[in-house]
Amino acid sequence: MLLLGPPGIGKTHFARKLAELLGTGMNLVPMSSMTAGWLLSGASSQWKGAKPGKVFEALVDGQYANPVIVVDEIDKASADAQYDPLGALYNLLEHDTAGAFMDEFAEVAIDASQ
């Protein structure tokens, strides 16, 4: 679901309330402070300080298997092509590829399509 509108009209508040009504829990991913795609999709375990991404953590470590994940302020994501945080979203936003989402750290395919 894409919520589009001017700042301050309650898009994030609406998403929080929707998750509350659905009873699935919510994870907020603030894109305005996202510096690299690996924060969403995990960093290879071969890198020092590597860890799973926010999507994997929400799906595996959360209380619910189908949480609402709010990608907040996507228009403010960093434009640095080398660490493009939007690149990690391409597979997640396509239903077929999201069904076998692979976190680079965990190296386990998980169904993020639901």
N, CA, C and O atoms as a MOPAC input file, in Angstrom:
PM7 MOZYME 1SCF
protein

 N      0.84800 1    -1.15600 1     0.00000 1
 C      0.00000 1     0.00000 1     0.00000 1
 C      0.90300 1     1.23000 1     0.00000 1
 O      1.85600 1     1.30200 1     0.77500 1
 N      0.61200 1     2.17600 1    -0.84800 1
 C      1.36400 1     3.42700 1    -0.91100 1
 C      0.49800 1     4.53600 1    -0.35300 1
 O     -0.60800 1     4.78000 1    -0.83500 1
 N      1.01000 1     5.20600 1     0.66900 1
 C      0.31900 1     6.36000 1     1.23700 1
 C      1.06000 1     7.59800 1     0.76900 1
 O      2.23300 1     7.78200 1     1.09100 1
 N      0.39100 1     8.43300 1     0.02300 1
 C      1.00400 1     9.60800 1    -0.57500 1
 C      0.23800 1    10.84800 1    -0.14100 1
 O     -0.99200 1    10.87800 1    -0.17600 1
 N      0.98200 1    11.87100 1     0.26800 1
 C      0.34000 1    13.11200 1     0.67000 1
 C      1.35200 1    14.06000 1     1.27300 1
 O      2.50300 1    13.68400 1     1.49300 1
 N      0.93500 1    15.28500 1     1.54300 1
 C      1.84800 1    16.27200 1     2.10900 1
 C      2.28000 1    15.88900 1     3.52900 1
 O      1.61700 1    15.08800 1     4.18900 1
 N      3.39800 1    16.46700 1     3.99600 1
 C      3.88100 1    16.17400 1     5.34700 1
 C      2.84800 1    16.55600 1     6.41300 1
 O      2.13200 1    17.55000 1     6.28500 1
 N      2.79500 1    15.74700 1     7.44900 1
 C      1.98500 1    16.09000 1     8.60800 1
 C      0.51100 1    15.74400 1     8.54300 1
 O     -0.24700 1    16.16700 1     9.41500 1
 N      0.07400 1    14.98900 1     7.54100 1
 C     -1.35900 1    14.67500 1     7.46700 1
 C     -1.71000 1    13.34900 1     8.14600 1
 O     -2.88400 1    12.98700 1     8.22900 1
 N     -0.69700 1    12.62600 1     8.63000 1
 C     -0.96600 1    11.41800 1     9.40100 1
 C     -0.77500 1    10.10000 1     8.68100 1
 O     -1.40800 1     9.10700 1     9.03900 1
 N      0.08200 1    10.06700 1     7.67600 1
 C      0.31000 1     8.81900 1     6.93200 1
 C      0.91400 1     7.74600 1     7.83800 1
 O      0.45100 1     6.60600 1     7.84500 1
 N      1.93100 1     8.10600 1     8.58800 1
 C      2.57700 1     7.14200 1     9.48300 1
 C      1.62900 1     6.75300 1    10.61200 1
 O      1.57600 1     5.58700 1    11.00400 1
 N      0.89400 1     7.70500 1    11.12700 1
 C     -0.09400 1     7.42500 1    12.17500 1
 C     -1.14000 1     6.43200 1    11.66500 1
 O     -1.52100 1     5.50100 1    12.37400 1
 N     -1.59800 1     6.64100 1    10.42600 1
 C     -2.56300 1     5.72400 1     9.81900 1
 C     -1.97900 1     4.31400 1     9.74000 1
 O     -2.65900 1     3.34100 1    10.06500 1
 N     -0.72700 1     4.20200 1     9.31200 1
 C     -0.08800 1     2.88500 1     9.19500 1
 C      0.01900 1     2.21300 1    10.55900 1
 O     -0.19900 1     1.00700 1    10.67400 1
 N      0.35200 1     2.98300 1    11.59300 1
 C      0.41700 1     2.42600 1    12.95500 1
 C     -0.95100 1     1.90500 1    13.39900 1
 O     -1.06200 1     0.80900 1    13.94700 1
 N     -1.97200 1     2.69600 1    13.15600 1
 C     -3.32800 1     2.30000 1    13.55300 1
 C     -3.80200 1     1.07900 1    12.75900 1
 O     -4.47100 1     0.20100 1    13.30600 1
 N     -3.45900 1     1.02500 1    11.48400 1
 C     -3.81700 1    -0.12500 1    10.66300 1
 C     -3.18600 1    -1.39700 1    11.22400 1
 O     -3.85400 1    -2.42300 1    11.35500 1
 N     -1.90300 1    -1.32400 1    11.55400 1
 C     -1.21700 1    -2.48200 1    12.13300 1
 C     -1.85400 1    -2.87300 1    13.46200 1
 O     -1.99000 1    -4.05700 1    13.77100 1
 N     -2.23900 1    -1.87700 1    14.23700 1
 C     -2.89400 1    -2.14100 1    15.52000 1
 C     -4.22900 1    -2.85900 1    15.30700 1
 O     -4.53600 1    -3.82900 1    16.00000 1
 N     -5.01100 1    -2.38100 1    14.35400 1
 C     -6.30900 1    -3.00100 1    14.06600 1
 C     -6.16000 1    -4.41000 1    13.49200 1
 O     -6.95900 1    -5.29800 1    13.79100 1
 N     -5.13600 1    -4.60600 1    12.66900 1
 C     -4.88300 1    -5.93100 1    12.10400 1
 C     -4.31900 1    -6.88900 1    13.14100 1
 O     -4.43200 1    -8.10700 1    12.99900 1
 N     -3.70900 1    -6.33100 1    14.18900 1
 C     -3.12500 1    -7.15000 1    15.24000 1
 C     -1.87000 1    -7.87900 1    14.81600 1
 O     -1.56900 1    -8.95000 1    15.34200 1
 N     -1.12900 1    -7.31300 1    13.86800 1
 C      0.04700 1    -8.00800 1    13.34500 1
 C      1.37200 1    -7.40700 1    13.78500 1
 O      2.42600 1    -7.94200 1    13.44100 1
 N      1.35100 1    -6.33100 1    14.52200 1
 C      2.59300 1    -5.66300 1    14.87900 1
 C      3.08100 1    -4.80100 1    13.73300 1
 O      2.64600 1    -4.96500 1    12.59300 1
 N      3.98400 1    -3.88300 1    14.03700 1
 C      4.49200 1    -2.96900 1    13.01900 1
 C      5.97200 1    -2.70300 1    13.23400 1
 O      6.44000 1    -2.58600 1    14.36700 1
 N      6.69100 1    -2.61000 1    12.14300 1
 C      8.09800 1    -2.23400 1    12.16900 1
 C      8.25700 1    -1.01000 1    11.28800 1
 O      7.82400 1    -1.00500 1    10.13600 1
 N      8.87500 1     0.02500 1    11.82900 1
 C      9.07800 1     1.26700 1    11.09400 1
 C     10.50300 1     1.31000 1    10.56100 1
 O     11.46100 1     1.13100 1    11.31300 1
 N     10.63800 1     1.55000 1     9.26300 1
 C     11.94300 1     1.68400 1     8.62200 1
 C     12.03000 1     3.11300 1     8.09200 1
 O     11.49100 1     3.41000 1     7.02600 1
 N     12.70800 1     4.00400 1     8.82800 1
 C     12.80800 1     5.40300 1     8.38900 1
 C     13.85200 1     5.56500 1     7.28200 1
 O     15.05400 1     5.53900 1     7.54900 1
 N     13.39700 1     5.73000 1     6.05900 1
 C     14.31100 1     5.82300 1     4.92200 1
 C     15.13000 1     7.11100 1     4.92600 1
 O     16.18600 1     7.16300 1     4.29600 1
 N     14.67400 1     8.13500 1     5.61300 1
 C     15.41900 1     9.39200 1     5.63400 1
 C     16.77100 1     9.23000 1     6.31900 1
 O     17.69000 1    10.00500 1     6.05300 1
 N     16.90700 1     8.24100 1     7.19300 1
 C     18.18400 1     8.00900 1     7.86800 1
 C     18.86600 1     6.72400 1     7.40100 1
 O     19.90400 1     6.34700 1     7.94400 1
 N     18.30200 1     6.05500 1     6.41000 1
 C     18.87400 1     4.81600 1     5.87600 1
 C     20.07000 1     5.16000 1     4.99200 1
 O     19.94400 1     5.93000 1     4.04000 1
 N     21.21600 1     4.59200 1     5.30600 1
 C     22.43400 1     4.93300 1     4.57400 1
 C     22.86200 1     3.88200 1     3.56000 1
 O     23.65800 1     4.17500 1     2.66700 1
 N     22.34700 1     2.66500 1     3.68300 1
 C     22.77000 1     1.60400 1     2.76100 1
 C     21.70700 1     0.51800 1     2.67800 1
 O     20.95300 1     0.29500 1     3.62500 1
 N     21.65900 1    -0.15000 1     1.53900 1
 C     20.68500 1    -1.20200 1     1.31700 1
 C     20.84600 1    -2.39400 1     2.23900 1
 O     19.87300 1    -3.08900 1     2.52800 1
 N     22.06800 1    -2.64200 1     2.70800 1
 C     22.27600 1    -3.81400 1     3.55500 1
 C     21.53700 1    -3.69200 1     4.88000 1
 O     21.29400 1    -4.69800 1     5.54600 1
 N     21.17500 1    -2.47100 1     5.27200 1
 C     20.40000 1    -2.31200 1     6.49700 1
 C     19.01500 1    -2.94500 1     6.35900 1
 O     18.41000 1    -3.35100 1     7.35100 1
 N     18.52100 1    -3.02400 1     5.13200 1
 C     17.23500 1    -3.67800 1     4.86900 1
 C     17.39700 1    -5.15900 1     4.58200 1
 O     16.62000 1    -5.97900 1     5.07300 1
 N     18.40400 1    -5.50600 1     3.78800 1
 C     18.53300 1    -6.88600 1     3.30500 1
 C     19.68200 1    -7.66200 1     3.93300 1
 O     19.98000 1    -8.77400 1     3.49700 1
 N     20.33100 1    -7.10100 1     4.94600 1
 C     21.41700 1    -7.79500 1     5.62500 1
 C     22.74600 1    -7.64500 1     4.90900 1
 O     22.79500 1    -7.41900 1     3.70000 1
 N     23.81300 1    -7.77300 1     5.66600 1
 C     25.16300 1    -7.69900 1     5.11100 1
 C     25.79600 1    -9.08200 1     5.19300 1
 O     25.56700 1    -9.81900 1     6.15100 1
 N     26.57500 1    -9.42400 1     4.20600 1
 C     27.23400 1   -10.72500 1     4.18400 1
 C     27.98000 1   -10.95500 1     5.49100 1
 O     28.64100 1   -10.05400 1     6.00800 1
 N     27.87000 1   -12.16000 1     6.01700 1
 C     28.51600 1   -12.49200 1     7.29300 1
 C     30.03100 1   -12.42800 1     7.21100 1
 O     30.70700 1   -12.51900 1     8.23500 1
 N     30.57200 1   -12.27300 1     6.02200 1
 C     32.02100 1   -12.15700 1     5.87400 1
 C     32.52300 1   -10.76100 1     6.23200 1
 O     33.72600 1   -10.56700 1     6.40500 1
 N     31.62400 1    -9.79400 1     6.34600 1
 C     32.00700 1    -8.43400 1     6.71200 1
 C     32.01600 1    -8.28600 1     8.23000 1
 O     31.15000 1    -8.82800 1     8.91700 1
 N     32.98500 1    -7.55800 1     8.74500 1
 C     33.04300 1    -7.27600 1    10.17600 1
 C     31.82600 1    -6.43300 1    10.55200 1
 O     31.48800 1    -5.47600 1     9.85500 1
 N     31.18900 1    -6.78200 1    11.62500 1
 C     30.02400 1    -6.04400 1    12.09100 1
 C     28.75300 1    -6.33600 1    11.32100 1
 O     27.75600 1    -5.62900 1    11.47000 1
 N     28.78000 1    -7.37900 1    10.49300 1
 C     27.60400 1    -7.72600 1     9.69100 1
 C     26.47400 1    -8.21800 1    10.58700 1
 O     26.70600 1    -8.76900 1    11.66300 1
 N     25.25600 1    -8.00800 1    10.12300 1
 C     24.08800 1    -8.48700 1    10.85200 1
 C     22.92000 1    -8.62000 1     9.88700 1
 O     22.98000 1    -8.12100 1     8.76300 1
 N     21.86200 1    -9.28800 1    10.31700 1
 C     20.68300 1    -9.41100 1     9.45400 1
 C     20.04900 1    -8.04900 1     9.19800 1
 O     20.25700 1    -7.10200 1     9.95700 1
 N     19.28300 1    -7.96500 1     8.13200 1
 C     18.59400 1    -6.72800 1     7.80400 1
 C     17.29200 1    -6.56600 1     8.57100 1
 O     16.82500 1    -7.49200 1     9.23300 1
 N     16.72300 1    -5.39200 1     8.47400 1
 C     15.49500 1    -5.07400 1     9.19700 1
 C     14.31000 1    -5.93100 1     8.75800 1
 O     13.44100 1    -6.24400 1     9.57200 1
 N     14.26500 1    -6.30500 1     7.50200 1
 C     13.15900 1    -7.13900 1     7.02100 1
 C     13.24200 1    -8.52300 1     7.65300 1
 O     12.23900 1    -9.03900 1     8.14600 1
 N     14.42200 1    -9.12600 1     7.64400 1
 C     14.61800 1   -10.44200 1     8.25600 1
 C     14.28000 1   -10.38600 1     9.74100 1
 O     13.57800 1   -11.25500 1    10.25800 1
 N     14.78400 1    -9.36000 1    10.42400 1
 C     14.51500 1    -9.23100 1    11.85700 1
 C     13.02000 1    -9.11000 1    12.13300 1
 O     12.51000 1    -9.71200 1    13.07800 1
 N     12.32200 1    -8.34000 1    11.31400 1
 C     10.88100 1    -8.16700 1    11.51400 1
 C     10.12900 1    -9.47600 1    11.30900 1
 O      9.20200 1    -9.78200 1    12.05800 1
 N     10.52200 1   -10.24900 1    10.30000 1
 C      9.81400 1   -11.48600 1     9.98400 1
 C     10.18400 1   -12.64600 1    10.89800 1
 O      9.34100 1   -13.49100 1    11.19900 1
 N     11.42500 1   -12.69400 1    11.33800 1
 C     11.88900 1   -13.84700 1    12.11300 1
 C     11.91600 1   -13.57900 1    13.61600 1
 O     11.50100 1   -14.42700 1    14.40600 1
 N     12.39500 1   -12.42000 1    14.00800 1
 C     12.54400 1   -12.12400 1    15.43000 1
 C     11.30400 1   -11.48800 1    16.04800 1
 O     11.17900 1   -11.42800 1    17.27200 1
 N     10.39200 1   -11.01600 1    15.21200 1
 C      9.19400 1   -10.35200 1    15.72300 1
 C      8.19700 1   -11.33700 1    16.30400 1
 O      8.37700 1   -12.55100 1    16.21800 1
 N      7.15100 1   -10.79600 1    16.89200 1
 C      6.11200 1   -11.63100 1    17.49800 1
 C      5.16000 1   -12.20500 1    16.45400 1
 O      4.44700 1   -13.17000 1    16.72900 1
 N      5.14700 1   -11.61700 1    15.25400 1
 C      4.19500 1   -12.01500 1    14.22800 1
 C      4.92900 1   -12.40100 1    12.95000 1
 O      5.96800 1   -11.82600 1    12.62500 1
 N      4.38700 1   -13.36900 1    12.23300 1
 C      5.00900 1   -13.81100 1    10.98100 1
 C      4.62200 1   -12.92600 1     9.80900 1
 O      5.19000 1   -13.04900 1     8.72300 1
 N      3.66200 1   -12.03600 1    10.01600 1
 C      3.20800 1   -11.16100 1     8.93300 1
 C      3.05200 1    -9.71500 1     9.42000 1
 O      1.95700 1    -9.15700 1     9.35200 1
 N      4.12900 1    -9.11100 1     9.90600 1
 C      4.01100 1    -7.75300 1    10.42800 1
 C      3.80100 1    -6.73100 1     9.31300 1
 O      4.11600 1    -6.97900 1     8.14900 1
 N      3.26700 1    -5.59200 1     9.69600 1
 C      3.21300 1    -4.45500 1     8.78700 1
 C      4.58300 1    -3.80000 1     8.85800 1
 O      5.02400 1    -3.39500 1     9.93400 1
 N      5.25600 1    -3.69300 1     7.72300 1
 C      6.55600 1    -3.02600 1     7.67400 1
 C      6.34600 1    -1.70800 1     6.94600 1
 O      6.03900 1    -1.68400 1     5.75400 1
 N      6.51600 1    -0.61400 1     7.67600 1
 C      6.30400 1     0.71700 1     7.11400 1
 C      7.64200 1     1.27400 1     6.65700 1
 O      8.54000 1     1.50300 1     7.46700 1
 N      7.76700 1     1.48700 1     5.36600 1
 C      8.95600 1     2.11900 1     4.78700 1
 C      8.61300 1     3.60400 1     4.72900 1
 O      7.98100 1     4.07500 1     3.78300 1
 N      9.04200 1     4.32800 1     5.75700 1
 C      8.64300 1     5.72000 1     5.95300 1
 C      9.55200 1     6.68200 1     5.20500 1
 O     10.77300 1     6.52500 1     5.20500 1
 N      8.95800 1     7.66400 1     4.57700 1
 C      9.66600 1     8.72900 1     3.86100 1
 C     10.60900 1     8.17600 1     2.79300 1
 O     11.78300 1     8.54000 1     2.73900 1
 N     10.08500 1     7.30200 1     1.95600 1
 C     10.88600 1     6.67500 1     0.90400 1
 C     11.47000 1     7.70900 1    -0.05300 1
 O     12.52300 1     7.48600 1    -0.65000 1
 N     10.78700 1     8.83400 1    -0.19500 1
 C     11.27500 1     9.88900 1    -1.08700 1
 C     12.52100 1    10.58200 1    -0.55100 1
 O     13.18100 1    11.31800 1    -1.28400 1
 N     12.85100 1    10.35700 1     0.72100 1
 C     14.02600 1    10.98600 1     1.32100 1
 C     15.20900 1    10.02900 1     1.43700 1
 O     16.19400 1    10.34100 1     2.10500 1
 N     15.12000 1     8.87600 1     0.79600 1
 C     16.20900 1     7.89400 1     0.83600 1
 C     17.44900 1     8.46100 1     0.15800 1
 O     17.35600 1     9.26100 1    -0.77300 1
 N     18.59400 1     8.04000 1     0.63300 1
 C     19.87200 1     8.48100 1     0.07200 1
 C     19.94600 1     8.16900 1    -1.41800 1
 O     19.47700 1     7.12400 1    -1.87100 1
 N     20.53800 1     9.08500 1    -2.16700 1
 C     20.66600 1     8.90400 1    -3.62100 1
 C     22.03500 1     8.36100 1    -4.01200 1
 O     22.36900 1     8.34300 1    -5.19600 1
 N     22.83000 1     7.92000 1    -3.04900 1
 C     24.16700 1     7.39400 1    -3.31700 1
 C     24.05000 1     6.04300 1    -4.02900 1
 O     23.60300 1     5.06400 1    -3.43200 1
 N     24.44500 1     5.99200 1    -5.27800 1
 C     24.30200 1     4.77100 1    -6.08100 1
 C     25.10800 1     3.60200 1    -5.51200 1
 O     24.71500 1     2.44700 1    -5.67700 1
 N     26.22600 1     3.88500 1    -4.84700 1
 C     27.08300 1     2.81500 1    -4.32800 1
 C     26.40600 1     2.04600 1    -3.18800 1
 O     26.57800 1     0.83200 1    -3.07600 1
 N     25.65000 1     2.73400 1    -2.35400 1
 C     25.00400 1     2.09200 1    -1.20500 1
 C     23.48600 1     2.25800 1    -1.26100 1
 O     22.83900 1     2.37200 1    -0.22000 1
 N     22.92800 1     2.27200 1    -2.43700 1
 C     21.52000 1     2.56200 1    -2.68300 1
 C     20.58200 1     1.76300 1    -1.77400 1
 O     20.45000 1     0.55100 1    -1.94700 1
 N     19.93000 1     2.41900 1    -0.80900 1
 C     19.01100 1     1.68900 1     0.06400 1
 C     17.73400 1     1.25400 1    -0.65100 1
 O     17.03600 1     0.35700 1    -0.17700 1
 N     17.42500 1     1.87300 1    -1.77700 1
 C     16.22000 1     1.48500 1    -2.51500 1
 C     16.41200 1     0.17500 1    -3.26800 1
 O     15.44000 1    -0.52900 1    -3.54100 1
 N     17.65400 1    -0.16100 1    -3.60400 1
 C     17.93600 1    -1.39000 1    -4.33700 1
 C     17.42800 1    -2.62500 1    -3.61200 1
 O     16.97500 1    -3.57900 1    -4.24500 1
 N     17.50100 1    -2.61000 1    -2.29600 1
 C     17.04000 1    -3.75300 1    -1.51500 1
 C     15.52900 1    -3.92800 1    -1.59200 1
 O     15.01600 1    -5.02000 1    -1.34600 1
 N     14.82000 1    -2.86600 1    -1.92900 1
 C     13.36200 1    -2.94100 1    -1.98900 1
 C     12.84100 1    -3.58000 1    -3.26600 1
 O     11.71500 1    -4.07600 1    -3.28800 1
 N     13.62900 1    -3.57800 1    -4.31900 1
 C     13.14600 1    -4.07600 1    -5.60900 1
 C     12.61800 1    -5.50400 1    -5.51200 1
 O     11.52600 1    -5.79000 1    -6.00300 1
 N     13.36500 1    -6.39200 1    -4.89600 1
 C     12.91900 1    -7.78200 1    -4.75200 1
 C     11.76200 1    -7.91000 1    -3.77300 1
 O     10.93400 1    -8.81200 1    -3.90200 1
 N     11.70200 1    -7.02100 1    -2.80400 1
 C     10.63900 1    -7.10700 1    -1.80900 1
 C      9.29600 1    -6.60000 1    -2.32700 1
 O      8.24500 1    -7.04600 1    -1.86800 1
 N      9.32800 1    -5.68800 1    -3.26500 1
 C      8.08500 1    -5.10500 1    -3.76500 1
 C      7.46300 1    -5.90700 1    -4.90700 1
 O      6.31300 1    -5.66800 1    -5.27400 1
 N      8.19300 1    -6.83100 1    -5.45600 1
 C      7.68500 1    -7.72200 1    -6.50600 1
 C      7.21200 1    -9.01000 1    -5.82500 1
 O      8.01400 1    -9.70500 1    -5.20000 1
 N      5.94100 1    -9.33000 1    -5.93700 1
 C      5.35500 1   -10.45700 1    -5.20400 1
 C      6.10100 1   -11.76800 1    -5.44100 1
 O      6.37700 1   -12.49900 1    -4.48900 1
 N      6.42700 1   -12.07300 1    -6.68800 1
 C      7.08900 1   -13.34600 1    -6.99800 1
 C      8.46800 1   -13.45900 1    -6.36700 1
 O      8.81100 1   -14.50900 1    -5.82400 1
 N      9.26100 1   -12.40200 1    -6.42700 1
 C     10.61000 1   -12.46500 1    -5.85500 1
 C     10.58500 1   -12.31800 1    -4.33600 1
 O     11.47200 1   -12.82900 1    -3.65300 1
 N      9.58300 1   -11.62600 1    -3.80200 1
 C      9.47700 1   -11.49000 1    -2.34500 1
 C      9.17000 1   -12.83300 1    -1.69000 1
 O      9.44100 1   -13.02600 1    -0.50500 1
 N      8.61200 1   -13.74800 1    -2.45200 1
 C      8.30200 1   -15.07100 1    -1.92500 1
 C      9.52600 1   -15.88200 1    -1.56700 1
 O      9.42600 1   -16.86200 1    -0.82800 1
 N     10.68000 1   -15.49200 1    -2.07700 1
 C     11.93900 1   -16.18000 1    -1.75500 1
 C     13.00100 1   -15.13500 1    -1.42100 1
 O     14.12000 1   -15.19100 1    -1.93100 1
 N     12.64000 1   -14.17800 1    -0.55800 1
 C     13.56900 1   -13.12500 1    -0.15500 1
 C     14.76200 1   -13.73800 1     0.57400 1
 O     14.59900 1   -14.57800 1     1.45900 1
 N     15.95400 1   -13.30900 1     0.19400 1
 C     17.17400 1   -13.84400 1     0.79000 1
 C     17.90500 1   -12.73600 1     1.53900 1
 O     18.37800 1   -11.77300 1     0.93600 1
 N     17.99200 1   -12.88000 1     2.85100 1
 C     18.78300 1   -11.96100 1     3.64900 1
 C     20.24200 1   -12.37100 1     3.48200 1
 O     20.57900 1   -13.53900 1     3.67600 1
 N     21.10900 1   -11.43200 1     3.12800 1
 C     22.51000 1   -11.77100 1     2.83800 1
 C     23.25000 1   -12.30500 1     4.05200 1
 O     24.17100 1   -13.10700 1     3.90300 1
 N     22.86900 1   -11.88000 1     5.24500 1
 C     23.54100 1   -12.35700 1     6.44800 1
 C     23.07600 1   -13.76800 1     6.80000 1
 O     23.89500 1   -14.66000 1     7.02100 1
 N     21.77200 1   -13.96300 1     6.85100 1
 C     21.21300 1   -15.25000 1     7.27400 1
 C     21.35500 1   -16.32800 1     6.20800 1
 O     21.43200 1   -17.51400 1     6.53100 1
 N     21.39100 1   -15.92600 1     4.94100 1
 C     21.49000 1   -16.85800 1     3.82100 1
 C     20.39400 1   -17.92300 1     3.86600 1
 O     20.63000 1   -19.09800 1     3.58600 1
 N     19.20400 1   -17.48100 1     4.22200 1
 C     18.04400 1   -18.35700 1     4.27500 1
 C     16.91500 1   -17.66100 1     3.53200 1
 O     16.62000 1   -16.49600 1     3.79500 1
 N     16.28400 1   -18.37000 1     2.60600 1
 C     15.15900 1   -17.78500 1     1.87800 1
 C     13.93100 1   -17.76400 1     2.78200 1
 O     13.59400 1   -18.76500 1     3.41500 1
 N     13.27300 1   -16.61800 1     2.83500 1
 C     12.04700 1   -16.49200 1     3.61500 1
 C     10.96500 1   -15.87400 1     2.73300 1
 O     11.25700 1   -15.12600 1     1.79900 1
 N      9.73500 1   -16.19400 1     3.04000 1
 C      8.61400 1   -15.66900 1     2.26500 1
 C      8.20600 1   -14.31500 1     2.83200 1
 O      7.59500 1   -14.23700 1     3.89700 1
 N      8.54400 1   -13.26000 1     2.11900 1
 C      8.19100 1   -11.89900 1     2.53500 1
 C      7.06500 1   -11.35000 1     1.66800 1
 O      6.83500 1   -10.14200 1     1.63100 1
 N      6.37000 1   -12.23600 1     0.97400 1
 C      5.33100 1   -11.79100 1     0.04100 1
 C      3.98000 1   -11.58300 1     0.70800 1
 O      3.09100 1   -10.96900 1     0.11900 1
 N      3.81600 1   -12.07100 1     1.89400 1
 C      2.52800 1   -11.95900 1     2.56800 1
 C      2.54400 1   -10.75300 1     3.45100 1
 O      1.55100 1   -10.46400 1     4.11900 1

